[in-house]
Amino acid sequence: MTSWMLLITITVLYAGYNLFIKVSSGHVPITATSTIAATLCLQFAAVSTTLAFALYIFTREGQVFKLTAPAYGWAALAGVCIGLAEVGYFYLYRSSGNEVPLTANVVVPVIVSGTIAITTVVSYLVFKDALSSGQILGTLMIFAGIAVLFMNS
């Protein structure tokens, strides 16, 4: 039961992450030439939250913190991916030139569902995870849903 509660909590927090980026972008002045300051603020808040959790963990006895070099390397690569994604998020919500900024009801579903579909395909091809017919159908439906979102936006 704990895993399900954690899964729901993380899902709600990730939704907040997606939506609060949209809200933040709405407060960027039109005269600003970049949203990098908002991205840095986001990263600082994320690091501060992680450090606070780390301090809590460090106070508990019996904790082992040593990781392997590949664990650090892959974690760093994941950090690069999320950092670049966050920079991109802020730019998606800004108008540039004649382009109208995309709306959250297009951006978030495309990114989140696209992430699910890409992860499903890559986990099958690279990690050799098994796929059921329902997962294959669901992934195809995600790609179709993304296409429909763009047709109507």
DRENTORKOL-3810 file (N, C-alpha, C; in nm, 4 decimals):
REM DRENTORKOL-3810
@n.u->0.0820; n.v->-0.1200; n.w->0.0000; ca.u->0.0000; ca.v->0.0000; ca.w->0.0000; c.u->0.0864; c.v->0.1263; c.w->0.0000
@n.u->0.2017; n.v->0.1222; n.w->0.0661; ca.u->0.2894; ca.v->0.2388; ca.w->0.0715; c.u->0.3378; c.v->0.2787; c.w->-0.0672
@n.u->0.3706; n.v->0.1820; n.w->-0.1518; ca.u->0.4173; ca.v->0.2119; ca.w->-0.2864; c.u->0.3096; c.v->0.2857; c.w->-0.3658
@n.u->0.1841; n.v->0.2453; n.w->-0.3501; ca.u->0.0756; ca.v->0.3115; ca.w->-0.4225; c.u->0.0577; c.v->0.4552; c.w->-0.3757
@n.u->0.0682; n.v->0.4779; n.w->-0.2460; ca.u->0.0550; ca.v->0.6142; ca.w->-0.1931; c.u->0.1707; c.v->0.7018; c.w->-0.2436
@n.u->0.2914; n.v->0.6451; n.w->-0.2454; ca.u->0.4060; ca.v->0.7190; ca.w->-0.2971; c.u->0.3880; c.v->0.7490; c.w->-0.4457
@n.u->0.3368; n.v->0.6520; n.w->-0.5207; ca.u->0.3116; ca.v->0.6704; ca.w->-0.6632; c.u->0.2114; c.v->0.7838; c.w->-0.6866
@n.u->0.1043; n.v->0.7863; n.w->-0.6114; ca.u->0.0032; ca.v->0.8920; ca.w->-0.6240; c.u->0.0621; c.v->1.0276; c.w->-0.5844
@n.u->0.1385; n.v->1.0300; n.w->-0.4762; ca.u->0.2007; ca.v->1.1547; ca.w->-0.4308; c.u->0.2950; c.v->1.2108; c.w->-0.5370
@n.u->0.3790; n.v->1.1253; n.w->-0.5926; ca.u->0.4736; ca.v->1.1690; ca.w->-0.6948; c.u->0.3990; c.v->1.2195; c.w->-0.8184
@n.u->0.2915; n.v->1.1534; n.w->-0.8549; ca.u->0.2117; ca.v->1.1965; ca.w->-0.9702; c.u->0.1536; c.v->1.3358; c.w->-0.9464
@n.u->0.1001; n.v->1.3590; n.w->-0.8286; ca.u->0.0441; ca.v->1.4903; ca.w->-0.7954; c.u->0.1548; c.v->1.5960; c.w->-0.7944
@n.u->0.2706; n.v->1.5624; n.w->-0.7367; ca.u->0.3823; ca.v->1.6574; ca.w->-0.7343; c.u->0.4329; c.v->1.6882; c.w->-0.8753
@n.u->0.4391; n.v->1.5874; n.w->-0.9610; ca.u->0.4837; ca.v->1.6084; ca.w->-1.0984; c.u->0.3837; c.v->1.6949; c.w->-1.1747
@n.u->0.2548; n.v->1.6766; n.w->-1.1464; ca.u->0.1534; ca.v->1.7637; ca.w->-1.2074; c.u->0.1733; c.v->1.9078; c.w->-1.1606
@n.u->0.2023; n.v->1.9251; n.w->-1.0316; ca.u->0.2303; ca.v->2.0591; ca.w->-0.9800; c.u->0.3507; c.v->2.1205; c.w->-1.0485
@n.u->0.4543; n.v->2.0423; n.w->-1.0661; ca.u->0.5751; ca.v->2.0872; ca.w->-1.1367; c.u->0.5384; c.v->2.1394; c.w->-1.2753
@n.u->0.4621; n.v->2.0620; n.w->-1.3501; ca.u->0.4225; ca.v->2.1016; ca.w->-1.4856; c.u->0.3368; c.v->2.2276; c.w->-1.4851
@n.u->0.2413; n.v->2.2341; n.w->-1.3953; ca.u->0.1484; ca.v->2.3478; ca.w->-1.3935; c.u->0.2124; c.v->2.4738; c.w->-1.3373
@n.u->0.2991; n.v->2.4602; n.w->-1.2359; ca.u->0.3625; ca.v->2.5788; ca.w->-1.1778; c.u->0.4627; c.v->2.6424; c.w->-1.2745
@n.u->0.5218; n.v->2.5632; n.w->-1.3639; ca.u->0.6066; ca.v->2.6221; ca.w->-1.4674; c.u->0.5215; c.v->2.7121; c.w->-1.5568
@n.u->0.4027; n.v->2.6668; n.w->-1.5909; ca.u->0.3113; ca.v->2.7469; ca.w->-1.6727; c.u->0.2757; c.v->2.8767; c.w->-1.6003
@n.u->0.2429; n.v->2.8668; n.w->-1.4716; ca.u->0.2063; ca.v->2.9862; ca.w->-1.3944; c.u->0.3246; c.v->3.0829; c.w->-1.3883
@n.u->0.4442; n.v->3.0292; n.w->-1.3610; ca.u->0.5640; ca.v->3.1125; ca.w->-1.3555; c.u->0.5875; c.v->3.1830; c.w->-1.4891
@n.u->0.5720; n.v->3.1091; n.w->-1.5978; ca.u->0.5933; ca.v->3.1669; ca.w->-1.7310; c.u->0.4970; c.v->3.2812; c.w->-1.7587
@n.u->0.3773; n.v->3.2734; n.w->-1.7034; ca.u->0.2786; ca.v->3.3789; ca.w->-1.7220; c.u->0.3158; c.v->3.5090; c.w->-1.6526
@n.u->0.4126; n.v->3.5026; n.w->-1.5616; ca.u->0.4553; ca.v->3.6217; ca.w->-1.4888; c.u->0.5881; c.v->3.6777; c.w->-1.5398
@n.u->0.6413; n.v->3.6213; n.w->-1.6468; ca.u->0.7655; ca.v->3.6733; ca.w->-1.7048; c.u->0.7315; c.v->3.7990; c.w->-1.7839
@n.u->0.7990; n.v->3.9095; n.w->-1.7539; ca.u->0.7693; ca.v->4.0330; ca.w->-1.8268; c.u->0.8001; c.v->4.0187; c.w->-1.9761
@n.u->0.7242; n.v->4.0868; n.w->-2.0565; ca.u->0.7416; ca.v->4.0814; ca.w->-2.2016; c.u->0.8790; c.v->4.1335; c.w->-2.2420
@n.u->0.9384; n.v->4.2184; n.w->-2.1586; ca.u->1.0691; ca.v->4.2762; ca.w->-2.1895; c.u->1.1847; c.v->4.1809; c.w->-2.1597
@n.u->1.1572; n.v->4.0721; n.w->-2.0881; ca.u->1.2638; ca.v->3.9762; ca.w->-2.0554; c.u->1.3074; c.v->3.9047; c.w->-2.1828
@n.u->1.4376; n.v->3.8920; n.w->-2.2001; ca.u->1.4898; ca.v->3.8256; ca.w->-2.3200; c.u->1.5149; c.v->3.6773; c.w->-2.2968
@n.u->1.5062; n.v->3.6325; n.w->-2.1725; ca.u->1.5303; ca.v->3.4919; ca.w->-2.1404; c.u->1.4539; c.v->3.4535; c.w->-2.0145
@n.u->1.4216; n.v->3.3265; n.w->-2.0043; ca.u->1.3563; ca.v->3.2751; ca.w->-1.8828; c.u->1.4543; c.v->3.1951; c.w->-1.7979
@n.u->1.5827; n.v->3.2075; n.w->-1.8256; ca.u->1.6823; ca.v->3.1260; ca.w->-1.7559; c.u->1.6819; c.v->3.1526; c.w->-1.6048
@n.u->1.6495; n.v->3.2746; n.w->-1.5635; ca.u->1.6450; ca.v->3.3053; ca.w->-1.4201; c.u->1.5370; c.v->3.2216; c.w->-1.3506
@n.u->1.4242; n.v->3.2015; n.w->-1.4171; ca.u->1.3185; ca.v->3.1177; ca.w->-1.3588; c.u->1.3650; c.v->2.9725; c.w->-1.3513
@n.u->1.4376; n.v->2.9269; n.w->-1.4534; ca.u->1.4904; ca.v->2.7905; ca.w->-1.4520; c.u->1.5890; c.v->2.7737; c.w->-1.3373
@n.u->1.6760; n.v->2.8722; n.w->-1.3177; ca.u->1.7716; ca.v->2.8658; ca.w->-1.2065; c.u->1.6994; c.v->2.8637; c.w->-1.0720
@n.u->1.5932; n.v->2.9428; n.w->-1.0598; ca.u->1.5136; ca.v->2.9434; ca.w->-0.9364; c.u->1.4533; c.v->2.8059; c.w->-0.9116
@n.u->1.3997; n.v->2.7458; n.w->-1.0177; ca.u->1.3427; ca.v->2.6115; ca.w->-1.0079; c.u->1.4501; c.v->2.5121; c.w->-0.9609
@n.u->1.5681; n.v->2.5181; n.w->-1.0234; ca.u->1.6767; ca.v->2.4268; ca.w->-0.9873; c.u->1.7228; c.v->2.4487; c.w->-0.8434
@n.u->1.7323; n.v->2.5745; n.w->-0.8015; ca.u->1.7732; ca.v->2.6052; ca.w->-0.6644; c.u->1.6720; c.v->2.5481; c.w->-0.5643
@n.u->1.5430; n.v->2.5642; n.w->-0.5938; ca.u->1.4397; ca.v->2.5096; ca.w->-0.5055; c.u->1.4476; c.v->2.3566; c.w->-0.5014
@n.u->1.4741; n.v->2.2945; n.w->-0.6168; ca.u->1.4854; ca.v->2.1485; ca.w->-0.6213; c.u->1.6062; c.v->2.1001; c.w->-0.5403
@n.u->1.7199; n.v->2.1669; n.w->-0.5564; ca.u->1.8405; ca.v->2.1287; ca.w->-0.4820; c.u->1.8185; c.v->2.1505; c.w->-0.3322
@n.u->1.7553; n.v->2.2613; n.w->-0.2958; ca.u->1.7282; ca.v->2.2888; ca.w->-0.1543; c.u->1.6388; c.v->2.1816; c.w->-0.0929
@n.u->1.5372; n.v->2.1404; n.w->-0.1672; ca.u->1.4475; ca.v->2.0354; ca.w->-0.1190; c.u->1.5233; c.v->1.9040; c.w->-0.1019
@n.u->1.6060; n.v->1.8699; n.w->-0.1993; ca.u->1.6847; ca.v->1.7469; ca.w->-0.1924; c.u->1.7839; c.v->1.7525; c.w->-0.0767
@n.u->1.8480; n.v->1.8665; n.w->-0.0571; ca.u->1.9423; ca.v->1.8806; ca.w->0.0536; c.u->1.8724; c.v->1.8669; c.w->0.1891
@n.u->1.7539; n.v->1.9236; n.w->0.2009; ca.u->1.6791; ca.v->1.9102; ca.w->0.3260; c.u->1.6472; c.v->1.7635; c.w->0.3529
@n.u->1.6076; n.v->1.6899; n.w->0.2496; ca.u->1.5807; ca.v->1.5471; ca.w->0.2661; c.u->1.7100; c.v->1.4720; c.w->0.2996
@n.u->1.8198; n.v->1.5092; n.w->0.2350; ca.u->1.9490; ca.v->1.4446; ca.w->0.2630; c.u->1.9903; c.v->1.4671; c.w->0.4077
@n.u->1.9712; n.v->1.5886; n.w->0.4593; ca.u->2.0038; ca.v->1.6148; ca.w->0.5994; c.u->1.9217; c.v->1.5269; c.w->0.6921
@n.u->1.7958; n.v->1.5084; n.w->0.6597; ca.u->1.7113; ca.v->1.4195; ca.w->0.7388; c.u->1.7652; c.v->1.2765; c.w->0.7352
@n.u->1.8017; n.v->1.2294; n.w->0.6173; ca.u->1.8538; ca.v->1.0928; ca.w->0.6023; c.u->1.9865; c.v->1.0770; c.w->0.6758
@n.u->2.0734; n.v->1.1788; n.w->0.6679; ca.u->2.2041; ca.v->1.1718; ca.w->0.7339; c.u->2.1916; c.v->1.1575; c.w->0.8847
@n.u->2.0810; n.v->1.2048; n.w->0.9419; ca.u->2.0638; ca.v->1.1964; ca.w->1.0865; c.u->2.0206; c.v->1.0574; c.w->1.1327
@n.u->1.9833; n.v->0.9731; n.w->1.0404; ca.u->1.9391; ca.v->0.8372; ca.w->1.0747; c.u->2.0589; c.v->0.7437; c.w->1.0737
@n.u->2.0669; n.v->0.6580; n.w->1.1704; ca.u->2.1783; ca.v->0.5638; ca.w->1.1783; c.u->2.1580; c.v->0.4477; c.w->1.0821
@n.u->2.2693; n.v->0.3877; n.w->1.0428; ca.u->2.2632; ca.v->0.2685; ca.w->0.9595; c.u->2.2456; c.v->0.2945; c.w->0.8116
@n.u->2.2570; n.v->0.4197; n.w->0.7689; ca.u->2.2410; ca.v->0.4533; ca.w->0.6279; c.u->2.3738; c.v->0.4322; c.w->0.5537
@n.u->2.3674; n.v->0.3759; n.w->0.4348; ca.u->2.4843; ca.v->0.3567; ca.w->0.3500; c.u->2.4677; c.v->0.4469; c.w->0.2281
@n.u->2.5665; n.v->0.5318; n.w->0.2022; ca.u->2.5545; ca.v->0.6320; ca.w->0.0974; c.u->2.6464; c.v->0.6081; c.w->-0.0214
@n.u->2.7325; n.v->0.5106; n.w->-0.0139; ca.u->2.8280; ca.v->0.4886; ca.w->-0.1214; c.u->2.7570; c.v->0.4301; c.w->-0.2429
@n.u->2.7763; n.v->0.4955; n.w->-0.3577; ca.u->2.7191; ca.v->0.4492; ca.w->-0.4832; c.u->2.8324; c.v->0.4173; c.w->-0.5802
@n.u->2.7995; n.v->0.3461; n.w->-0.6850; ca.u->2.8992; ca.v->0.3144; ca.w->-0.7871; c.u->2.9144; c.v->0.4324; c.w->-0.8834
@n.u->3.0255; n.v->0.4348; n.w->-0.9556; ca.u->3.0485; ca.v->0.5408; ca.w->-1.0547; c.u->2.9375; c.v->0.5436; c.w->-1.1601
@n.u->2.8936; n.v->0.4274; n.w->-1.2126; ca.u->2.7836; ca.v->0.4330; ca.w->-1.3100; c.u->2.6547; c.v->0.4921; c.w->-1.2519
@n.u->2.6283; n.v->0.4678; n.w->-1.1241; ca.u->2.5078; ca.v->0.5251; ca.w->-1.0627; c.u->2.5145; c.v->0.6780; c.w->-1.0668
@n.u->2.6316; n.v->0.7329; n.w->-1.0352; ca.u->2.6485; ca.v->0.8780; ca.w->-1.0414; c.u->2.6433; c.v->0.9283; c.w->-1.1857
@n.u->2.7065; n.v->0.8575; n.w->-1.2759; ca.u->2.7097; ca.v->0.8992; ca.w->-1.4158; c.u->2.5719; c.v->0.9044; c.w->-1.4780
@n.u->2.4939; n.v->0.7978; n.w->-1.4597; ca.u->2.3585; ca.v->0.7955; ca.w->-1.5168; c.u->2.2680; c.v->0.8979; c.w->-1.4488
@n.u->2.2868; n.v->0.9170; n.w->-1.3182; ca.u->2.2088; ca.v->1.0198; ca.w->-1.2480; c.u->2.2421; c.v->1.1585; c.w->-1.3023
@n.u->2.3704; n.v->1.1835; n.w->-1.3297; ca.u->2.4108; ca.v->1.3127; ca.w->-1.3857; c.u->2.3501; c.v->1.3321; c.w->-1.5248
@n.u->2.3485; n.v->1.2262; n.w->-1.6042; ca.u->2.2887; ca.v->1.2355; ca.w->-1.7381; c.u->2.1387; c.v->1.2637; c.w->-1.7277
@n.u->2.0718; n.v->1.2015; n.w->-1.6320; ca.u->1.9301; ca.v->1.2306; ca.w->-1.6083; c.u->1.9127; c.v->1.3770; c.w->-1.5685
@n.u->2.0047; n.v->1.4290; n.w->-1.4875; ca.u->1.9998; ca.v->1.5693; ca.w->-1.4476; c.u->2.0158; c.v->1.6635; c.w->-1.5653
@n.u->2.1054; n.v->1.6288; n.w->-1.6586; ca.u->2.1231; ca.v->1.7098; ca.w->-1.7793; c.u->1.9923; c.v->1.7106; c.w->-1.8590
@n.u->1.9308; n.v->1.5932; n.w->-1.8726; ca.u->1.8044; ca.v->1.5848; ca.w->-1.9472; c.u->1.6958; c.v->1.6708; c.w->-1.8838
@n.u->1.6793; n.v->1.6600; n.w->-1.7528; ca.u->1.5721; ca.v->1.7365; ca.w->-1.6885; c.u->1.6048; c.v->1.8860; c.w->-1.6882
@n.u->1.7325; n.v->1.9212; n.w->-1.6746; ca.u->1.7710; ca.v->2.0625; ca.w->-1.6803; c.u->1.7384; c.v->2.1240; c.w->-1.8149
@n.u->1.7737; n.v->2.0538; n.w->-1.9228; ca.u->1.7426; ca.v->2.1040; ca.w->-2.0570; c.u->1.5915; c.v->2.1068; c.w->-2.0816
@n.u->1.5212; n.v->2.0063; n.w->-2.0292; ca.u->1.3752; ca.v->2.0047; ca.w->-2.0439; c.u->1.3124; c.v->2.1245; c.w->-1.9733
@n.u->1.3636; n.v->2.1588; n.w->-1.8557; ca.u->1.3091; ca.v->2.2726; ca.w->-1.7819; c.u->1.3338; c.v->2.4036; c.w->-1.8557
@n.u->1.4518; n.v->2.4196; n.w->-1.9116; ca.u->1.4791; ca.v->2.5393; ca.w->-1.9916; c.u->1.3782; c.v->2.5465; c.w->-2.1066
@n.u->1.3584; n.v->2.4338; n.w->-2.1746; ca.u->1.2645; ca.v->2.4299; ca.w->-2.2862; c.u->1.1221; c.v->2.4590; c.w->-2.2451
@n.u->1.0806; n.v->2.4065; n.w->-2.1300; ca.u->0.9441; ca.v->2.4301; ca.w->-2.0806; c.u->0.9135; c.v->2.5795; c.w->-2.0751
@n.u->1.0024; n.v->2.6546; n.w->-2.0120; ca.u->0.9772; ca.v->2.7979; ca.w->-1.9971; c.u->0.9668; c.v->2.8670; c.w->-2.1327
@n.u->1.0465; n.v->2.8244; n.w->-2.2294; ca.u->1.0403; ca.v->2.8852; ca.w->-2.3620; c.u->0.9126; c.v->2.8471; c.w->-2.4368
@n.u->0.8588; n.v->2.7290; n.w->-2.4114; ca.u->0.7349; ca.v->2.6888; ca.w->-2.4778; c.u->0.6184; c.v->2.7812; c.w->-2.4436
@n.u->0.6194; n.v->2.8319; n.w->-2.3232; ca.u->0.5081; ca.v->2.9145; ca.w->-2.2770; c.u->0.5248; c.v->3.0622; c.w->-2.3095
@n.u->0.6320; n.v->3.0997; n.w->-2.3762; ca.u->0.6558; ca.v->3.2395; ca.w->-2.4142; c.u->0.6258; c.v->3.2579; c.w->-2.5612
@n.u->0.5781; n.v->3.3742; n.w->-2.5960; ca.u->0.5606; ca.v->3.4025; ca.w->-2.7381; c.u->0.6942; c.v->3.4532; c.w->-2.7921
@n.u->0.7287; n.v->3.4074; n.w->-2.9102; ca.u->0.8532; ca.v->3.4537; ca.w->-2.9714; c.u->0.8214; c.v->3.4957; c.w->-3.1143
@n.u->0.8483; n.v->3.6213; n.w->-3.1425; ca.u->0.8190; ca.v->3.6724; ca.w->-3.2762; c.u->0.6697; c.v->3.6709; c.w->-3.3026
@n.u->0.6298; n.v->3.6022; n.w->-3.4083; ca.u->0.4889; ca.v->3.5937; ca.w->-3.4453; c.u->0.4206; c.v->3.4715; c.w->-3.3856
@n.u->0.4967; n.v->3.3882; n.w->-3.3165; ca.u->0.4387; ca.v->3.2659; ca.w->-3.2597; c.u->0.3615; c.v->3.2961; c.w->-3.1322
@n.u->0.2482; n.v->3.2323; n.w->-3.1180; ca.u->0.1695; ca.v->3.2410; ca.w->-2.9963; c.u->0.2196; c.v->3.1309; c.w->-2.9030
@n.u->0.2359; n.v->3.1594; n.w->-2.7725; ca.u->0.2846; ca.v->3.0544; ca.w->-2.6833; c.u->0.1846; c.v->2.9386; c.w->-2.6764
@n.u->0.2378; n.v->2.8197; n.w->-2.6573; ca.u->0.1504; ca.v->2.7032; ca.w->-2.6446; c.u->0.0812; c.v->2.7053; c.w->-2.5084
@n.u->-0.0345; n.v->2.6431; n.w->-2.5013; ca.u->-0.1113; ca.v->2.6397; ca.w->-2.3766; c.u->-0.0757; c.v->2.5160; c.w->-2.2955
@n.u->-0.1004; n.v->2.5242; n.w->-2.1653; ca.u->-0.0689; ca.v->2.4121; ca.w->-2.0760; c.u->-0.1495; c.v->2.2878; c.w->-2.1120
@n.u->-0.2723; n.v->2.3058; n.w->-2.1625; ca.u->-0.3541; ca.v->2.1886; ca.w->-2.1954; c.u->-0.3076; c.v->2.1199; c.w->-2.3237
@n.u->-0.2069; n.v->2.1756; n.w->-2.3905; ca.u->-0.1414; ca.v->2.1074; ca.w->-2.5026; c.u->-0.0026; c.v->2.0618; c.w->-2.4594
@n.u->0.0742; n.v->2.1532; n.w->-2.3996; ca.u->0.2136; ca.v->2.1234; ca.w->-2.3630; c.u->0.2238; c.v->2.0052; c.w->-2.2669
@n.u->0.1536; n.v->2.0120; n.w->-2.1551; ca.u->0.1689; ca.v->1.9090; ca.w->-2.0519; c.u->0.1237; c.v->1.7714; c.w->-2.1009
@n.u->0.0052; n.v->1.7575; n.w->-2.1621; ca.u->-0.0321; ca.v->1.6244; ca.w->-2.2115; c.u->0.0638; c.v->1.5684; c.w->-2.3160
@n.u->0.1134; n.v->1.6536; n.w->-2.4061; ca.u->0.2060; ca.v->1.6046; ca.w->-2.5083; c.u->0.3361; c.v->1.5586; c.w->-2.4441
@n.u->0.3918; n.v->1.6396; n.w->-2.3539; ca.u->0.5193; ca.v->1.6032; ca.w->-2.2915; c.u->0.5025; c.v->1.4813; c.w->-2.2016
@n.u->0.4027; n.v->1.4819; n.w->-2.1165; ca.u->0.3872; ca.v->1.3714; ca.w->-2.0221; c.u->0.3495; c.v->1.2420; c.w->-2.0939
@n.u->0.2509; n.v->1.2473; n.w->-2.1820; ca.u->0.2120; ca.v->1.1238; ca.w->-2.2514; c.u->0.3191; c.v->1.0814; c.w->-2.3509
@n.u->0.3844; n.v->1.1790; n.w->-2.4137; ca.u->0.4951; ca.v->1.1458; ca.w->-2.5031; c.u->0.6082; c.v->1.0778; c.w->-2.4279
@n.u->0.6337; n.v->1.1241; n.w->-2.3063; ca.u->0.7346; ca.v->1.0619; ca.w->-2.2214; c.u->0.6975; c.v->0.9165; c.w->-2.1926
@n.u->0.5715; n.v->0.8928; n.w->-2.1651; ca.u->0.5244; ca.v->0.7566; ca.w->-2.1370; c.u->0.5455; c.v->0.6675; c.w->-2.2590
@n.u->0.5050; n.v->0.7164; n.w->-2.3754; ca.u->0.5171; ca.v->0.6361; ca.w->-2.4976; c.u->0.6631; c.v->0.6083; c.w->-2.5321
@n.u->0.7474; n.v->0.7105; n.w->-2.5256; ca.u->0.8891; ca.v->0.6921; ca.w->-2.5559; c.u->0.9528; c.v->0.5953; c.w->-2.4572
@n.u->0.9208; n.v->0.6115; n.w->-2.3289; ca.u->0.9757; ca.v->0.5227; ca.w->-2.2265; c.u->0.9315; c.v->0.3786; c.w->-2.2496
@n.u->0.8073; n.v->0.3597; n.w->-2.2874; ca.u->0.7570; ca.v->0.2242; ca.w->-2.3148; c.u->0.8337; c.v->0.1601; c.w->-2.4291
@n.u->0.8513; n.v->0.2331; n.w->-2.5375; ca.u->0.9219; ca.v->0.1791; ca.w->-2.6547; c.u->1.0691; c.v->0.1523; c.w->-2.6216
@n.u->1.1363; n.v->0.2487; n.w->-2.5582; ca.u->1.2783; ca.v->0.2326; ca.w->-2.5264; c.u->1.2991; c.v->0.1212; c.w->-2.4234
@n.u->1.2101; n.v->0.1114; n.w->-2.3243; ca.u->1.2270; ca.v->0.0050; ca.w->-2.2245; c.u->1.2125; c.v->-0.1327; c.w->-2.2884
@n.u->1.1306; n.v->-0.1422; n.w->-2.3920; ca.u->1.1163; ca.v->-0.2682; ca.w->-2.4647; c.u->1.2413; c.v->-0.2959; c.w->-2.5478
@n.u->1.2872; n.v->-0.1955; n.w->-2.6231; ca.u->1.4001; ca.v->-0.2140; ca.w->-2.7138; c.u->1.5341; c.v->-0.2249; c.w->-2.6417
@n.u->1.5560; n.v->-0.1432; n.w->-2.5400; ca.u->1.6866; ca.v->-0.1378; ca.w->-2.4740; c.u->1.6937; c.v->-0.2293; c.w->-2.3519
@n.u->1.5924; n.v->-0.2222; n.w->-2.2659; ca.u->1.5953; ca.v->-0.2992; ca.w->-2.1416; c.u->1.5291; c.v->-0.4361; c.w->-2.1529
@n.u->1.4717; n.v->-0.4633; n.w->-2.2700; ca.u->1.4054; ca.v->-0.5914; ca.w->-2.2971; c.u->1.2890; c.v->-0.6191; c.w->-2.2024
@n.u->1.2223; n.v->-0.5114; n.w->-2.1562; ca.u->1.1017; ca.v->-0.5280; ca.w->-2.0739; c.u->0.9912; c.v->-0.5875; c.w->-2.1609
@n.u->0.9137; n.v->-0.6741; n.w->-2.1033; ca.u->0.8027; ca.v->-0.7353; ca.w->-2.1764; c.u->0.6911; c.v->-0.6325; c.w->-2.1964
@n.u->0.6223; n.v->-0.6434; n.w->-2.3092; ca.u->0.5078; ca.v->-0.5574; ca.w->-2.3374; c.u->0.3854; c.v->-0.6443; c.w->-2.3624
@n.u->0.2763; n.v->-0.6082; n.w->-2.2976; ca.u->0.1513; ca.v->-0.6786; ca.w->-2.3224; c.u->0.0820; c.v->-0.6145; c.w->-2.4419
@n.u->-0.0174; n.v->-0.6810; n.w->-2.4943; ca.u->-0.0923; ca.v->-0.6228; ca.w->-2.6061; c.u->-0.1625; c.v->-0.4948; c.w->-2.5619
@n.u->-0.2043; n.v->-0.4892; n.w->-2.4372; ca.u->-0.2668; ca.v->-0.3675; ca.w->-2.3846; c.u->-0.1692; c.v->-0.2509; c.w->-2.3804
@n.u->-0.0445; n.v->-0.2782; n.w->-2.3436; ca.u->0.0566; ca.v->-0.1714; ca.w->-2.3408; c.u->0.0877; c.v->-0.1225; c.w->-2.4827
@n.u->0.0935; n.v->-0.2148; n.w->-2.5765; ca.u->0.1184; ca.v->-0.1758; ca.w->-2.7159; c.u->0.0026; c.v->-0.0898; c.w->-2.7666
@n.u->-0.1202; n.v->-0.1355; n.w->-2.7420; ca.u->-0.2376; ca.v->-0.0586; ca.w->-2.7840; c.u->-0.2400; c.v->0.0786; c.w->-2.7160
@n.u->-0.2112; n.v->0.0812; n.w->-2.5868; ca.u->-0.2094; ca.v->0.2080; ca.w->-2.5135; c.u->-0.1058; c.v->0.3047; c.w->-2.5678
@n.u->0.0117; n.v->0.2527; n.w->-2.6020; ca.u->0.1175; ca.v->0.3374; ca.w->-2.6578; c.u->0.0761; c.v->0.3942; c.w->-2.7935
@n.u->0.0145; n.v->0.3104; n.w->-2.8760; ca.u->-0.0343; ca.v->0.3583; ca.w->-3.0056; c.u->-0.1432; c.v->0.4638; c.w->-2.9869
@n.u->-0.2278; n.v->0.4442; n.w->-2.8866; ca.u->-0.3332; ca.v->0.5421; ca.w->-2.8578; c.u->-0.2730; c.v->0.6744; c.w->-2.8095
@n.u->-0.1632; n.v->0.6666; n.w->-2.7341; ca.u->-0.0960; ca.v->0.7888; ca.w->-2.6897; c.u->-0.0472; c.v->0.8676; c.w->-2.8105
@n.u->0.0203; n.v->0.7992; n.w->-2.9034; ca.u->0.0683; ca.v->0.8682; ca.w->-3.0231; c.u->-0.0480; c.v->0.9282; c.w->-3.1020
@n.u->-0.1592; n.v->0.8558; n.w->-3.1115; ca.u->-0.2771; ca.v->0.9087; ca.w->-3.1807; c.u->-0.3336; c.v->1.0290; c.w->-3.1051
@n.u->-0.3363; n.v->1.0209; n.w->-2.9722; ca.u->-0.3859; ca.v->1.1317; ca.w->-2.8906; c.u->-0.3022; c.v->1.2566; c.w->-2.9065
@n.u->-0.1710; n.v->1.2400; n.w->-2.9145; ca.u->-0.0825; ca.v->1.3549; ca.w->-2.9358; c.u->-0.1138; c.v->1.4195; c.w->-3.0706
@n.u->-0.1340; n.v->1.3377; n.w->-3.1715; ca.u->-0.1669; ca.v->1.3903; ca.w->-3.3047; c.u->-0.2987; c.v->1.4682; c.w->-3.2988
@n.u->-0.3981; n.v->1.4158; n.w->-3.2283; ca.u->-0.5267; ca.v->1.4828; ca.w->-3.2173; c.u->-0.5117; c.v->1.6156; c.w->-3.1427
@n.u->-0.4304; n.v->1.6176; n.w->-3.0372; ca.u->-0.4086; ca.v->1.7424; ca.w->-2.9623; c.u->-0.3514; c.v->1.8507; c.w->-3.0532
@n.u->-0.2588; n.v->1.8135; n.w->-3.1410; ca.u->-0.2000; ca.v->1.9135; ca.w->-3.2291; c.u->-0.2957; c.v->1.9562; c.w->-3.3395
@n.u->-0.3827; n.v->1.8659; n.w->-3.3835; ca.u->-0.4788; ca.v->1.9026; ca.w->-3.4871; c.u->-0.5786; c.v->2.0056; c.w->-3.4357
@n.u->-0.6112; n.v->1.9990; n.w->-3.3089; ca.u->-0.7143; ca.v->2.0873; ca.w->-3.2528; c.u->-0.6588; c.v->2.2085; c.w->-3.1802
@n.u->-0.5264; n.v->2.2277; n.w->-3.1833; ca.u->-0.4713; ca.v->2.3413; ca.w->-3.1070; c.u->-0.4312; c.v->2.4544; c.w->-3.1992
END
